[in-house]
């Protein structure tokens, strides 16, 4: 469930809860509270409940649909859905919008490619074969590297508050600060944006290698383990995985 669906689900729950509360309190024969009932107190209580319910729905709708919540700590992100929800916090920032949309698209593609590769793998090899284990290990290791790159993106974006990215775009031409300060700040922000672009490029390369791997798996003439190790794409992916020990975020 992505962030938008989660918020809509919570809003629906809030609406249902408020409606049920009003039905229970204001239904004749249940609690005895009626608008226009026997006493002024009953009427006042009923009207107050309706007003409060309306205010709760208005505020709840604002918080759930429009208010930007703080992104989750990167160290707490574990699942595929966690990464999607974390990126959604930056999707409406103008200077980041294209990068975030690409990152979300890449997350969707890596999930589909992994499932396709595992499906093809299960059709071509028996799980007890060394060839099966080699392919599966490579698929999961390169997937871990992919998510490591997404984590790198989130780490860079988390350095600044989301509003600072928007303010930065507006300040460039405002004339409020000296040219030197604007240039230094522009350089700093561009360095962070370049880091984001670099991670996106690395993940696009991973997706391309997985496409090549899928093609080579389809063309593989035998299940010989040595032949698998000599596959060009397998060598490329192995080299990529081995570089992770030098990887810095």
N, C-alpha and C positions, 0 to 999 in steps of 0.2 A: 504494500500500500504506500503510494507516494504521499508527499506532504499535503498536496491539495485534497486528495481523497480523504486523508486522515482528518483534516480540518472540517470538511463537509460532513463527515460521519459524526464528529463531535458536535457540530452545530445542529444536526438532525436530532441527536440525543438530547441536547439542551431544549429544543423546541418541544419534543415529546414530553420531557420531564415537566416543563412549565405548564403545558396543556393538561397533563394528568393531574398536577397539583391543583389547578383551578377547577377541574371537574370534581375532584374529591371534596374540596372545600366548599364550592358553591352549589353542588347538587342538593336539591331538597331531600331531606330524610337521612342524609349522611352526617354532616356536622352541624346542620341547622343554621348555616350562614347563608343569608339571601340578601341580594341588593333589592331594596324596597320591601324588606321584611317587616317583622313586627316592631323592631326597635331601631332607633337611630344608630346604635352601636353596631348592629349587624350590617346595616347599609354602609356605614363608614369603613368597617373592616373589609367588606367585599370590594368596595371601590379602591381602597388602599392596596389590596392584593392585586387587583387588575393593573393599577398604575405601576406597582413594583415589578410585576411580571413583564410589563411592556418595557420598562427600563432595563431589566435583566436581559431580555432578548436583544435590545438595541446594543447594549454594551458587549454582550457575548458575541453578537454577529461581527461587531467591529474588531474585537480581539482575535477571533478565529479566522476572519476573512481578509482583514486589511493590516493589522498590526504585525510588524516584522519581529519575530522572536529571535533571541540570540542563537547562533549556530551551536551545535553540540561540540564539546571538546573532541579534538581529533583522536585523542587516545581512547575514547569510548566508542569509536566507530568500528564496527565489526562486520556487519552483513552487507550484502549488495544494496539492500533497501536503505541502510544507514548512509551509505555513500551518496545515494540519490537524494535523500532528504537533506543532507548536509550541503550539497551543491545548490539545492533549491533556494537556500537562503540568499544566494548571490544572483539569482536569475534576472532580477528586475533592475540591476545596476547597469547603467547604460554602457560604461566602458568595458564591462565584463560580459555583457549579454551573449555575444557571439561565441566567446570561449566557453561559457557555461553550457550553452545549448549543444556545442560540439562535445563537451565532456559527458553530458547526459546521453547523447547519441552513442558515444563510444561505450558507455556502460551497458546500454541496451544491446549493442553488437557483441560485446565480449561474452555476455550471458548466452546469447543465441549461438555463437560460434563454439563455446565450450560444450553446450548440449549437443550440437551437431557432431562435433569431433568425438565425444564419448559414445554417441549412438553408432557412428561409423566404426569406431574402435571395437565396440561390442559385437558388431556384425562380422568383422574381419578376423578377430582373434579370440582365443579362449582366455579367460581371466588368469589361468594358471601359467600361461606362456610368458617367457621373458620379454618378448616383443610387446605384449599387451602392457606389462608393467612399465617398460621403458616409455612407451607413448603416453601412458596415463601420468607418469611422473613428470614428463616434460610439459604436458598440458597444464597441470596444476602449478608447476613452478613458474611458468611464464604468466599464468593468471595472477599469481602472487606479486610478480613484478609489475603487472598492469595496475593492480590496486595500490601498490607502493607509490606509483606515479600519481595516482589520484590523491593519495594522502599527502604527497608533496604539494600538489595544487592547493589543497585545503590549508596546509600549514602556511603557505605564502599568503593566501587570502586572509587568514586569521590574524595576521600581524596588524592589519588595520581594521578598524570598525567599518562596516559596510557603508555607513553614511560618509566616511572620509573619501571613499572612491568617487561618490557622486559629487561631493564638495570640490574635490580635486579638478574634475572636469569643468566645473563652473568657475573656479578661481583662475584658470589659465588665462582667460581673456577679460578678467574683471578690472584689472588695473589697480587692485587694492595693494599688491605687494610689489617690491622692486623686481626688475627683470632678473637680477642675479638669483634672488630667492626662488622665483618661479622656475628658473632654469634648473636649479639644484633639486627642487622638489619634483619637477618633471622627470629629471634623470632618475631619481630614486624610484618613483612610481613605475617608470618604464622598465627599470631593471626587474621589478617584481612581476610586471606583466610579461616580460620576456621569459622569466622562469616558468610562468604558467603556459606560455606558448611552447616552450621546450618540452614540458611534460606531456602536453597534448600531442606534439609531434612524435615523441617516443612511444606513446600508446597507439598512435596511428600505425607506426612501424610494427608494433606487436600484432596488431590486427591483420596487417598485410602478411606477416610471417605465418600466422595461423591459417590464413587462406591458402598460402603456399603449402603448408603442412597437410591440409585437407586434400589438396590436389595430389600431392605425392603419396599420401595414404591410398587414394583411389587408384593410382597407377602402380602401386607396389605389386610386383609379380610373385613374391613369396613371403613367407613369414620368418625368414632367416634373420636372426638378431643382428648379425654382422652387417647385413645389407641395410638394415634400418639405421645403424650408426653411421653409415657412409652416405645417407641421404643428404643432399646439399642443405635443405631447409633445417634438418635436424642439427647439422653442424652449426648453422647460423644461430639457432635458438639456444643450443648448448653454450655457445660463446656468449650470448646475451645474458643467460642465467649466471654464468660464471663471473660476469662483471659486477653482479649485485653486491659482492663483498666489498667493492670499492665505491659503492653507490652512496651518495650524500644527498640529503634532502635540504 
